[in-house]
């Protein structure tokens, strides 16, 4: 085997390992990712706790009309 053949084989092996690592990373990201709806629900629950405020305002409006 010549030096060039050895280098080509080493490069091919490195490329195959890189591809496997990239697939593993993508699979990990996919397994950890939330669905868009789950992400929206989580964001709304954490960042926009407006439902209790909405109920409070609605109760105030109802009581002020009486």
trRosetta pair geometry for C-beta under 8 A, 3 or more apart (Angstrom, degrees):
i j d omega theta_ij theta_ji phi_ij phi_ji
1 5 4.7 -123 -168 87 86 130
1 6 5.6 103 137 -57 118 87
1 9 7.9 -19 -169 -6 139 141
2 5 4.8 100 53 6 76 101
2 6 7.0 -137 98 -3 42 88
3 6 5.6 -56 -150 38 33 113
3 7 6.3 33 153 -19 67 106
4 7 5.7 -54 -147 37 31 110
4 8 6.3 31 154 -19 65 106
5 8 5.7 -53 -146 37 31 112
5 9 6.3 32 154 -19 64 106
6 9 5.8 -55 -148 36 30 111
6 10 6.3 29 153 -18 64 107
7 10 5.7 -55 -146 37 32 111
7 11 6.2 32 155 -19 66 106
8 11 5.7 -53 -144 37 30 111
8 12 6.3 32 155 -20 64 106
9 12 5.7 -54 -147 36 30 112
9 13 6.4 31 154 -19 63 106
10 13 5.7 -54 -149 36 31 111
10 14 6.4 31 153 -18 64 106
11 14 5.7 -54 -147 37 32 112
11 15 6.3 34 153 -20 65 106
12 15 5.7 -52 -147 36 31 113
12 16 6.4 32 154 -20 64 105
13 16 5.7 -53 -148 35 31 112
13 17 6.5 31 153 -17 64 106
14 17 5.7 -56 -149 38 32 111
14 18 6.3 35 151 -21 66 105
15 18 5.5 -52 -147 35 32 114
15 19 6.4 34 153 -20 64 104
16 19 5.7 -51 -149 35 32 112
16 20 6.4 32 152 -18 64 105
17 20 5.7 -53 -147 37 33 111
17 21 6.3 33 154 -19 65 106
18 21 5.7 -55 -147 38 30 111
18 22 6.2 32 154 -20 64 106
19 22 5.7 -53 -147 36 30 112
19 23 6.4 32 154 -18 64 104
20 23 5.8 -53 -150 36 31 111
20 24 6.4 32 152 -19 64 106
21 24 5.6 -54 -147 37 32 113
21 25 6.3 33 154 -20 65 105
22 25 5.7 -52 -147 35 31 112
22 26 6.4 30 155 -17 64 106
23 26 5.8 -56 -147 38 31 110
23 27 6.2 31 154 -19 65 107
24 27 5.7 -55 -146 37 30 112
24 28 6.3 31 154 -20 64 106
25 28 5.7 -55 -150 36 30 111
25 29 6.3 29 153 -17 65 105
26 29 5.7 -53 -146 37 32 110
26 30 6.2 32 155 -19 65 108
27 30 5.7 -55 -145 38 29 112
27 31 6.2 27 156 -19 64 107
28 31 5.8 -56 -145 36 29 108
28 32 6.3 15 159 -9 64 112
29 32 6.0 -68 -147 44 28 103
29 33 6.0 38 156 -39 67 108
30 33 5.7 -47 -139 19 28 117
34 38 4.2 -128 -177 92 106 114
34 39 4.4 140 96 -60 125 83
34 42 6.8 -60 -155 5 171 138
35 38 4.5 89 51 9 82 104
35 39 6.9 -148 88 -7 40 87
36 39 5.6 -56 -148 37 30 113
36 40 6.4 32 155 -20 65 104
37 40 5.7 -52 -148 35 33 111
37 41 6.4 34 153 -20 65 105
38 41 5.6 -52 -147 36 32 113
38 42 6.3 31 155 -17 65 106
39 42 5.8 -56 -147 38 30 109
39 43 6.2 28 156 -17 65 108
40 43 5.8 -57 -145 39 29 109
40 44 6.1 28 157 -18 65 108
41 44 5.9 -56 -146 38 27 109
41 45 6.2 26 156 -19 63 109
42 45 5.8 -56 -146 37 29 111
42 46 6.2 12 161 -6 65 112
43 46 6.2 -67 -143 46 27 99
43 47 5.3 -17 178 18 70 120
43 48 7.4 39 135 7 72 102
44 47 6.9 -63 -110 54 17 84
44 48 4.9 -49 -149 55 58 112
45 48 7.8 9 -18 56 10 70
45 49 7.3 37 -172 -85 39 77
46 49 7.8 -42 -177 -48 10 91
49 52 6.3 -4 158 24 92 106
49 53 7.3 104 117 -10 70 104
50 53 5.0 -61 -154 47 55 116
50 54 5.7 62 146 -30 81 101
51 54 5.5 -50 -144 33 31 115
51 55 6.5 32 156 -17 64 101
52 55 5.7 -53 -149 36 34 110
52 56 6.3 38 152 -22 66 106
53 56 5.5 -53 -148 35 33 115
53 57 6.3 31 155 -17 66 105
54 57 5.9 -54 -146 37 30 108
54 58 6.2 30 154 -19 64 108
55 58 5.6 -57 -147 38 31 113
55 59 6.3 33 154 -21 65 105
56 59 5.8 -55 -150 35 29 111
56 60 6.5 29 152 -19 63 105
57 60 5.6 -52 -149 34 34 112
57 61 6.4 36 153 -20 66 103
58 61 5.7 -51 -148 34 32 112
58 62 6.4 32 153 -19 64 106
59 62 5.6 -55 -147 37 32 112
59 63 6.2 25 157 -15 67 108
60 63 5.9 -58 -143 41 29 105
60 64 6.1 26 157 -20 66 110
61 64 5.9 -58 -144 37 27 108
61 65 6.5 28 156 -22 62 106
62 65 6.0 -57 -153 30 29 110
62 66 7.0 28 152 -22 61 106
63 66 5.8 -53 -154 28 36 114
